[in-house]
Amino acid sequence: MYVSEEVKGILTELLKAIFSDNNIREAIEHLKTKKNVCDDEGIWLHSLDEYWKWNGCAIVELIKNNAYQPKLVHNKLIITGQGKHRIISMISSVDRLIVRAIHQVLQNELDSCFSNYSYAYREDKGVDAAIEKVSEYIGTGKEYVVEVDIKDFFDNIRQDKLINDVTKFIDDIALVNLLCKYISCDIEYDFEISRKNIGILQGNALSSLLSNIYMIEFDKWAESKGYSFVRFADNINIYIENMQDGYNILDEVIHKLNEMVLPVNETKKGVFNVFARRYLGYEFEKTESSILVKKKKRSNKFVYSHWHKSSLEKVNNDYFIVNDGILTKKDFSLLFENADKKVNIPVEVTDSINIYSDVVLNSTFLKMISQRNINVNIFDEYGRYQGSFYTNKQRNKMKMLVEQVKIYSDDKLRLDYAKKMDIASVHNMRCNLRYYKKQKLPPKLDEGIHYLGDGIVKMNECKTVNELMMEEARCRQKYYQCFNEIITNRDFELTVRTKRPPKDAINAMISLGNTYLYQKIAQMILRSSVDIRISFVHSATKRYESLNLDLADIFKPIIVDRVIFTMINKKMISVNKHFERNGEGVFLNSVGKSLFISELNNKMQQIITIGGRPYTYERVILTEIKKLEAAIEAKEKYKAYKYQM
């Protein structure tokens, strides 16, 4: 039993129906068919059964007394399969349950109030019924159609009119008060909180029902005019026998919608021959004896979608996208576009585009970047590298490839290169610990410094690359154990290094930062004569890109880890504001990614002095690749970069 008999006894009949055991159970079972997500309160959608069992009575009592307050709504920009932008609203798990329970009851209670010509969001209606009605109209000789589309329908619904309409059909004051709170609610978008005073939320069970209530006035008006019409949400079609009548009707419909303060989409209105139009994905064809209805298949477009990361930021000749949008070719340049902005990307001065969000790409875009020799790198929500688009022009010199293969195949030569790289990596980890030891003296830092020093000695004595990698891994594990001694912000804590997926905020930053560095170095290698496929520490047979992993290990401590420590200790990043959880995994949200990548870019441009000369870290890495290139070509000793304090 979800709600006690005592509480039920003091409810109105409508609320009793909404919060009845059967209705709540049905709502819970429906939500269990959806993706299991966790809200801000830590309540998982698929755990609502147990939560409601213990808290349902208290929540219903609050609703009855007009004391229940829905939780903060989070808005998110998405891109549909057709490339259109939509903002959907994500409400808390408990509110999803309440809204679903209300919808199940009101849908049945109010259905008789809706017009027979309203086909969206109703049982026993839908697309098939709408198409059947249209076919019937055409069969009676109505071969012209007045088409009107309401612009941004849900966003333009007037709340005062909607609430007034709701009170006409629902006389339960407690339920009306609750619906008002869901209509005018507090919304968070891009970490700004505001009150929704215009329009209604999209993406929950109530929005469709409320939109149909709002349009009852229009439907009844259209019926009174004797129109042969079909309305499917914001699409209004009126079928007529001659085109001239259509223009008069079009003006009347627009005038009526203007009275309801609903704007019309100017590009989707007009009077047309029905056999030249498509409706809800169907086309109509006239034969001698009947009207044929054919479902129109969408043409297959060469489109790459649901790839990751997004805002658009330019650093030197590299672009970083951390917000959802669309990348297309426009004239002789590229265009990144979403609901917030349009940004032209000049192809003449672009080396790479790095995508960290849901971005739609098409074939004309790929042809353009291929012609212009631009790389595109794709990452998932955790910052893990997924793949790249490389052009045919990016080919490495065969001579260098042969020399690298010779080194990789020679156990002694490969071990020599691998030692230089891994020892430099551990040396740079130790420099980090020494740097922070100067600021405070926790015993673990001293312990870590000594452990890494001993590790370097052992690495020099290793006889195989596998032994070397195992010793480096032990050193790195000890190094990570020191992170909590360096970090002063107690909101962040690293328990153990986890990658697939990262299970806490620090791991999320490490993963994204390392991936950033891998691809930054990959771009530099691809512009050199060194072959990225042949590495010395990592196996060259497990992945296409390997050499960048070798070199990145050298620079991770002094670039990625330093940025992590700085941002956390200076409270430039927040666990609550800049991270999201997806099941067991934790990842930076779009704002967090933008902040973190921006700081990584700043770090790459930081100037340090080497041998009395100024270098940026980016130039240091370029120099490292050139040193490696020269050593391989000239068969000279390679000396890896070591940070000097």
C-alpha positions in Angstrom: 0.0 0.0 0.0 1.6 3.3 -1.1 -0.7 5.8 0.6 -2.5 5.0 3.9 -6.3 4.8 4.0 -6.2 7.6 6.6 -4.6 10.0 4.1 -6.8 8.7 1.3 -9.9 9.5 3.4 -9.2 13.2 3.4 -8.4 13.5 -0.4 -10.8 14.7 -3.1 -12.0 12.0 -5.5 -9.6 13.2 -8.2 -6.6 13.1 -6.0 -7.7 9.7 -4.7 -7.6 8.4 -8.2 -4.2 9.9 -9.0 -2.6 8.5 -5.8 -4.4 5.2 -5.8 -2.1 2.2 -5.4 -3.0 0.9 -8.9 -2.3 4.3 -10.6 1.0 4.8 -8.7 2.0 1.2 -9.5 1.2 1.7 -13.2 3.2 5.0 -13.3 6.2 3.3 -11.6 6.1 0.4 -14.0 6.0 2.9 -16.9 9.0 4.8 -15.6 11.0 1.5 -15.3 10.8 1.2 -19.0 12.8 4.4 -19.3 16.5 4.9 -18.8 17.5 4.6 -15.2 18.9 8.0 -14.1 19.7 9.6 -10.8 18.5 13.1 -9.9 20.0 15.8 -7.7 18.4 14.2 -4.6 20.2 10.9 -5.3 17.0 9.1 -6.2 17.2 6.6 -9.0 14.3 6.4 -11.3 14.1 2.6 -11.0 14.1 2.8 -7.2 10.9 4.9 -6.9 8.9 1.9 -5.7 10.8 1.7 -2.5 11.1 5.5 -2.1 7.4 6.1 -2.6 6.6 3.3 -0.1 8.3 5.2 2.7 7.6 8.8 1.6 4.4 8.7 -0.4 2.0 9.6 2.5 4.1 12.6 3.4 4.3 13.9 -0.2 0.5 13.5 -0.8 -0.2 15.3 2.5 2.0 18.2 1.3 0.2 18.3 -2.0 -3.2 18.3 -0.3 -2.1 21.3 1.8 -0.6 23.1 -1.1 2.8 22.8 0.6 4.6 20.5 -1.9 7.3 22.3 -4.0 8.6 20.6 -7.2 12.3 20.3 -7.4 14.5 22.4 -9.6 14.2 21.6 -13.4 17.3 21.2 -15.5 17.1 22.3 -19.1 19.4 20.7 -21.7 19.9 21.4 -25.4 19.6 18.4 -27.7 19.7 17.9 -31.4 17.1 15.7 -33.1 17.9 13.2 -35.8 16.9 15.8 -38.4 19.5 18.2 -37.0 16.9 20.5 -35.3 17.6 22.0 -31.9 15.3 21.4 -29.0 15.6 22.2 -25.3 14.2 19.4 -23.1 13.5 19.7 -19.4 14.7 17.1 -16.9 12.6 17.0 -13.8 13.4 15.0 -10.6 12.6 11.3 -10.2 9.7 12.0 -7.7 8.3 14.7 -9.9 8.4 12.4 -12.9 6.3 9.9 -10.9 3.8 12.5 -9.8 3.5 14.0 -13.3 3.0 10.5 -14.8 0.4 9.6 -12.2 -1.5 12.9 -12.9 -1.3 12.4 -16.7 -2.7 8.8 -16.5 -5.8 10.0 -14.7 -6.4 13.4 -16.5 -5.8 11.9 -19.9 -8.9 9.8 -19.4 -10.9 12.4 -17.5 -10.4 15.1 -20.1 -10.4 13.2 -23.3 -14.0 13.9 -23.9 -13.3 17.6 -23.8 -10.9 17.4 -26.7 -12.0 17.9 -30.3 -12.4 14.8 -32.5 -10.1 16.6 -34.9 -7.2 16.7 -32.4 -5.0 13.7 -33.1 -1.7 14.2 -31.1 -1.0 12.8 -27.6 -4.3 10.8 -27.3 -5.2 7.2 -27.1 -7.1 5.8 -30.1 -5.9 8.7 -32.2 -2.3 9.3 -33.4 -0.7 9.4 -36.8 -2.6 6.6 -38.4 -6.0 8.0 -37.4 -5.0 11.5 -38.7 -3.8 10.1 -42.1 -7.1 8.1 -42.4 -9.1 11.3 -41.8 -7.0 13.3 -44.4 -7.5 10.5 -46.9 -11.3 10.7 -46.2 -11.2 14.5 -46.9 -9.3 14.1 -50.1 -11.7 11.4 -51.2 -14.6 13.8 -51.0 -13.0 16.2 -53.4 -11.0 18.4 -51.0 -7.8 18.4 -52.9 -6.3 21.6 -51.5 -4.9 22.2 -48.1 -4.3 25.2 -45.9 -1.2 24.5 -43.9 -0.3 26.4 -40.7 2.5 25.6 -38.3 2.7 27.3 -34.8 6.2 28.6 -34.2 7.9 27.2 -31.1 4.5 26.0 -29.8 5.4 24.9 -26.3 7.6 27.9 -25.7 4.9 30.4 -26.7 2.0 29.1 -24.7 0.7 31.8 -22.4 0.7 30.6 -18.8 -2.1 32.8 -17.5 -4.5 31.6 -20.3 -3.4 28.0 -19.8 -4.1 28.2 -16.0 -7.4 29.8 -16.7 -8.3 27.0 -19.2 -7.2 24.3 -16.7 -9.6 25.7 -14.0 -12.4 25.4 -16.5 -12.0 21.7 -16.8 -10.5 20.8 -13.3 -12.4 21.9 -10.2 -10.0 20.3 -7.7 -8.2 23.3 -6.1 -5.3 21.2 -4.7 -4.6 19.6 -8.1 -4.9 23.0 -9.9 -2.4 24.5 -7.4 0.0 21.6 -8.1 -0.3 22.0 -11.9 0.4 25.7 -11.5 3.7 24.9 -9.8 4.7 22.6 -12.6 3.7 25.2 -15.2 5.6 28.1 -13.5 8.6 26.5 -12.1 12.3 27.2 -11.3 14.7 26.2 -14.1 18.5 25.8 -14.2 20.2 26.2 -17.6 23.9 26.7 -17.9 24.1 27.1 -14.1 21.7 30.1 -14.1 18.4 29.7 -12.3 15.3 31.5 -13.4 11.5 31.2 -13.1 9.7 30.0 -16.1 7.0 32.6 -16.8 6.4 31.9 -20.5 5.6 28.6 -22.2 5.5 25.1 -20.7 8.2 22.5 -20.2 9.0 20.0 -22.9 9.9 16.4 -22.3 7.5 15.3 -19.6 4.1 13.6 -19.5 2.1 16.8 -18.7 3.4 19.0 -21.5 1.4 17.1 -24.2 -1.8 17.1 -22.1 -1.5 20.8 -21.2 -0.9 21.7 -24.8 -4.1 20.0 -25.9 -6.0 21.8 -23.1 -4.6 25.1 -24.4 -5.8 24.4 -28.0 -9.3 23.4 -27.0 -10.3 27.0 -27.8 -8.9 26.9 -31.3 -10.3 23.4 -32.0 -13.8 24.5 -30.9 -13.5 27.7 -33.0 -12.5 25.7 -36.1 -15.4 23.3 -35.6 -17.8 26.2 -35.3 -16.5 27.5 -38.7 -17.3 24.2 -40.3 -13.6 23.6 -41.3 -12.6 20.1 -42.5 -9.4 20.1 -40.4 -6.8 17.9 -38.7 -4.6 19.2 -35.9 -1.6 17.3 -34.8 0.0 19.3 -31.9 1.3 22.5 -33.6 0.5 21.4 -37.2 -2.9 22.6 -38.5 -4.2 21.4 -41.9 -7.6 22.5 -43.3 -8.8 20.7 -46.4 -10.8 22.6 -49.1 -12.1 22.2 -52.6 -10.6 25.3 -54.2 -7.5 27.3 -53.7 -9.1 30.8 -53.5 -11.1 29.8 -50.4 -7.9 28.7 -48.8 -6.3 32.1 -48.7 -9.3 33.5 -46.9 -9.2 30.6 -44.4 -5.5 31.1 -43.9 -6.0 34.7 -42.9 -8.8 33.7 -40.5 -6.6 31.0 -38.9 -3.6 33.3 -38.4 -5.9 36.0 -36.9 -7.3 33.4 -34.4 -3.9 32.2 -33.5 -2.7 35.8 -33.0 -5.6 36.3 -30.6 -4.2 33.4 -28.6 -0.7 35.0 -28.8 0.6 32.0 -30.8 3.0 33.1 -33.6 2.9 31.3 -37.0 6.0 29.9 -38.7 6.1 32.0 -41.8 8.1 29.5 -43.8 5.5 26.7 -43.2 2.2 28.4 -44.0 0.3 28.5 -47.3 -2.3 26.9 -49.6 -1.2 23.9 -51.6 -2.4 21.0 -53.7 -2.5 18.0 -51.4 -0.9 15.7 -53.9 2.3 17.9 -53.9 2.5 17.8 -50.1 3.6 15.4 -47.4 1.8 15.1 -44.0 3.2 13.3 -41.0 5.6 11.4 -43.3 2.9 10.4 -45.8 2.1 11.3 -49.4 -1.1 11.0 -51.2 -1.7 9.9 -54.8 -5.0 9.9 -56.7 -6.0 7.0 -58.9 -9.2 6.4 -60.9 -10.9 4.6 -58.1 -9.3 5.7 -54.8 -6.7 7.7 -52.9 -3.4 5.9 -52.3 -1.5 6.7 -49.1 2.3 6.1 -49.3 4.8 6.5 -46.5 7.7 8.5 -47.7 11.1 7.1 -46.9 13.7 9.6 -45.8 16.7 9.8 -48.1 19.8 8.4 -46.6 22.1 11.2 -45.8 25.8 10.8 -45.3 25.7 12.2 -41.7 27.8 11.5 -38.7 25.9 12.2 -35.5 26.0 11.5 -31.7 29.7 12.2 -31.6 31.0 14.0 -28.6 32.0 17.4 -26.9 30.9 21.1 -27.3 31.0 25.6 -26.6 33.5 26.5 -29.3 36.9 27.8 -28.3 39.9 28.6 -30.5 43.4 28.1 -29.3 46.1 29.0 -31.9 44.9 26.9 -34.9 42.9 24.3 -33.0 39.2 24.5 -32.2 37.6 22.8 -29.2 33.8 22.2 -29.3 32.1 21.4 -26.0 28.4 22.2 -26.7 26.0 20.4 -29.0 25.6 21.7 -32.5 26.0 21.2 -36.2 29.2 21.4 -38.3 28.7 22.2 -42.0 30.4 23.7 -45.0 29.4 27.2 -45.8 30.6 28.8 -49.0 34.4 28.5 -48.7 34.6 28.1 -44.9 33.1 25.9 -42.1 30.2 26.8 -39.8 29.5 25.7 -36.3 25.9 26.4 -35.3 23.6 25.8 -32.4 20.6 27.6 -30.7 23.0 30.1 -29.0 25.5 31.0 -31.7 26.9 30.7 -35.2 30.7 30.6 -35.6 32.6 30.6 -38.8 35.7 28.5 -38.8 38.3 29.8 -41.3 39.8 26.7 -43.0 43.0 28.5 -44.1 44.2 28.8 -40.5 42.7 25.7 -38.9 44.8 22.6 -38.1 42.3 20.5 -36.0 38.7 20.4 -34.7 38.3 18.6 -31.4 34.7 17.5 -30.6 33.6 16.9 -27.0 29.8 16.8 -27.4 26.9 15.7 -29.6 27.8 17.3 -33.0 26.2 16.5 -36.4 28.6 16.3 -39.3 27.8 15.7 -43.0 29.7 14.6 -46.1 30.2 18.1 -47.5 31.9 19.1 -44.2 34.2 16.0 -44.4 35.1 16.8 -48.1 36.0 20.3 -47.1 38.3 19.4 -44.3 39.9 16.7 -46.4 40.7 19.2 -49.1 42.1 21.6 -46.5 44.1 18.9 -44.6 42.2 19.5 -41.3 42.0 16.7 -38.6 38.8 16.1 -36.7 39.1 14.3 -33.3 36.2 12.7 -31.5 35.8 12.1 -27.7 33.1 10.6 -25.6 31.4 12.1 -22.5 34.2 11.0 -20.2 36.9 12.5 -22.5 38.0 9.2 -23.9 39.4 9.4 -27.4 37.0 7.6 -29.8 38.7 8.2 -33.2 39.8 10.7 -35.8 39.2 11.7 -39.4 42.6 11.9 -41.1 42.9 13.1 -44.7 44.7 11.3 -47.5 47.4 14.0 -47.5 48.7 13.0 -44.1 51.3 10.4 -45.0 54.6 9.8 -43.2 57.9 9.4 -44.9 58.8 5.8 -45.7 62.4 6.2 -44.7 61.4 7.2 -41.1 58.9 4.4 -40.9 61.6 1.9 -41.8 64.0 3.3 -39.2 61.3 3.3 -36.5 60.4 -0.4 -37.2 64.0 -1.3 -37.0 64.2 0.2 -33.5 61.0 -1.3 -32.4 62.1 -4.8 -33.6 65.5 -4.5 -31.9 64.9 -5.4 -28.2 68.0 -3.5 -27.0 67.4 -0.3 -29.0 63.7 -0.2 -28.1 64.5 -0.7 -24.4 66.9 2.2 -24.6 64.3 4.6 -26.0 61.6 3.3 -23.6 63.9 3.8 -20.6 64.6 7.4 -21.6 60.9 8.1 -21.9 59.6 6.3 -18.8 62.4 7.5 -16.5 61.7 11.1 -17.7 58.0 10.5 -16.9 58.7 9.3 -13.3 61.3 12.1 -12.8 58.6 14.7 -13.7 56.2 13.0 -11.2 58.8 13.3 -8.6 59.3 17.0 -9.4 55.6 17.6 -8.8 55.9 16.0 -5.3 59.0 18.1 -4.6 57.3 21.3 -5.7 54.4 20.7 -3.3 56.6 19.5 -0.6 58.1 23.0 -0.4 54.7 24.4 0.4 53.8 21.8 3.1 55.4 18.8 4.6 52.9 15.9 4.8 54.8 12.6 5.4 53.3 10.9 2.3 55.0 13.4 0.0 58.4 12.5 1.4 57.6 8.9 1.2 56.4 9.3 -2.4 59.6 11.2 -3.4 61.8 8.5 -2.0 59.7 5.7 -3.6 59.9 7.4 -7.0 63.7 7.9 -6.6 64.2 4.2 -5.9 61.9 3.4 -8.8 64.1 5.4 -11.2 67.1 3.3 -10.0 65.2 0.1 -10.6 64.0 1.2 -14.0 67.6 1.8 -15.1 68.3 -1.9 -14.2 65.3 -3.3 -16.1 66.2 -5.9 -18.8 63.0 -5.8 -20.8 60.3 -3.3 -21.8 57.7 -5.3 -19.9 59.7 -5.1 -16.7 60.2 -1.3 -17.3 56.4 -0.8 -17.8 55.6 -2.7 -14.6 58.0 -0.6 -12.5 56.7 2.6 -14.1 53.1 1.5 -13.2 54.1 0.9 -9.6 55.6 4.4 -9.4 52.6 6.0 -11.0 50.3 4.2 -8.5 52.4 5.6 -5.6 52.3 9.0 -7.2 48.5 8.9 -7.4 48.4 8.0 -3.7 49.9 11.4 -3.0 47.2 13.4 -4.8 45.1 13.8 -1.7 48.1 15.2 0.2 48.5 17.9 -2.5 44.8 18.7 -2.9 43.5 21.1 -0.2 39.9 21.2 -1.3 38.2 18.4 0.6 35.3 18.2 -1.9 37.7 16.3 -4.1 39.3 13.0 -3.2 41.1 10.3 -5.2 40.7 6.8 -3.8 42.0 4.8 -6.7 42.8 5.5 -10.3 39.7 4.3 -12.4 39.4 4.8 -16.2 36.5 3.0 -17.8 34.6 4.9 -16.6 36.1 7.4 -14.2 34.3 7.0 -10.8 35.1 10.3 -9.2 35.7 13.9 -10.2 39.5 13.7 -10.0 39.6 10.6 -12.2 37.3 12.4 -14.7 39.8 15.3 -14.9 42.8 13.0 -15.2 41.1 11.0 -18.0 40.0 14.1 -20.0 43.3 15.8 -19.4 45.4 12.8 -20.6 43.2 12.4 -23.7 43.6 16.1 -24.5 47.3 15.7 -24.3 47.3 12.5 -26.4 45.5 14.3 -29.2 47.5 17.5 -28.9 50.7 15.6 -29.3 49.2 13.4 -32.1 48.5 16.6 -34.1 52.1 17.6 -33.8 53.4 14.2 -34.7 51.2 14.0 -37.8 52.8 17.2 -39.1 56.3 15.7 -38.6 58.0 12.9 -40.5 57.8 10.5 -37.5 55.2 7.8 -37.8 52.6 7.9 -35.0 52.0 4.1 -35.3 55.4 3.0 -34.1 56.0 3.5 -30.4 58.7 2.3 -28.0 57.1 2.0 -24.6 53.5 1.0 -25.6 52.8 -1.8 -27.9 52.7 -0.7 -31.6 50.3 -3.5 -32.5 47.2 -2.7 -30.4 46.2 0.7 -31.8 46.7 3.0 -34.7 48.2 5.9 -32.6 50.9 4.8 -30.2 53.9 7.2 -30.2 51.8 10.0 -28.9 51.1 7.9 -25.8 54.8 7.5 -25.2 55.5 11.2 -25.4 52.4 12.2 -23.4 53.6 10.2 -20.4 56.6 12.5 -20.1 54.4 15.7 -20.0 51.3 14.5 -18.1 52.7 15.4 -14.6 53.8 18.9 -15.5 50.9 19.8 -17.7 47.7 17.8 -16.9 48.3 17.1 -13.2 49.5 20.7 -12.5 46.3 22.1 -14.0 44.2 19.7 -11.9 45.9 20.7 -8.7 45.7 24.4 -9.5 42.0 24.3 -10.5 40.9 22.3 -7.4 43.0 24.1 -4.8 42.0 27.5 -6.1 38.4 26.4 -6.3 38.2 27.2 -10.0 36.1 24.0 -10.4 33.2 22.6 -8.3 32.1 19.0 -7.8 28.5 20.1 -7.7 28.5 22.5 -10.6 30.9 21.0 -13.1 30.4 17.3 -13.0 27.7 14.8 -13.8 27.1 11.1 -13.0 26.0 8.5 -15.5 25.5 5.2 -13.7 28.8 4.4 -12.1 30.8 6.9 -14.1 31.5 10.6 -13.5 32.3 13.1 -16.2 32.7 16.9 -16.6 29.6 18.6 -18.0 29.9 21.1 -20.9 30.7 24.0 -18.6 33.3 21.9 -16.7 34.9 20.7 -19.9 35.1 24.2 -21.2 36.8 25.5 -18.0 39.2 22.6 -17.9 40.2 22.6 -21.5 40.6 26.4 -21.4 43.1 26.0 -18.5 44.9 23.2 -20.3 45.2 25.5 -23.3 46.6 28.2 -21.1 49.1 25.8 -19.6 50.3 24.8 -23.1 51.1 28.5 -23.7 52.7 29.1 -20.3 56.3 30.3 -20.8 59.2 28.6 -19.0 62.9 29.2 -19.3 65.2 26.4 -20.6 68.9 27.1 -21.0 68.2 30.8 -20.6 65.6 30.9 -23.4 61.8 31.2 -23.2 59.7 28.3 -24.3 56.0 27.6 -24.1 55.1 24.0 -23.1 53.7 23.6 -26.7 57.1 24.5 -28.1 58.8 22.1 -25.6 56.7 19.2 -26.9 57.4 20.2 -30.6 61.1 20.3 -29.7 60.8 16.9 -28.1 59.3 15.5 -31.4 62.1 17.1 -33.4 64.7 15.6 -31.0 63.2 12.2 -31.5 63.0 12.7 -35.2 66.7 13.7 -35.4 67.8 10.8 -33.1 66.0 8.2 -35.3 67.3 9.6 -38.6 70.9 10.1 -37.5 70.9 7.1 -35.2 72.0 9.3 -32.3 71.2 9.0 -28.6 67.8 10.3 -27.6 67.5 12.4 -24.4 64.0 12.8 -23.1 62.8 16.1 -21.5 63.1 16.3 -17.8 61.6 19.2 -15.8 64.1 21.3 -13.9 63.1 23.0 -10.7 
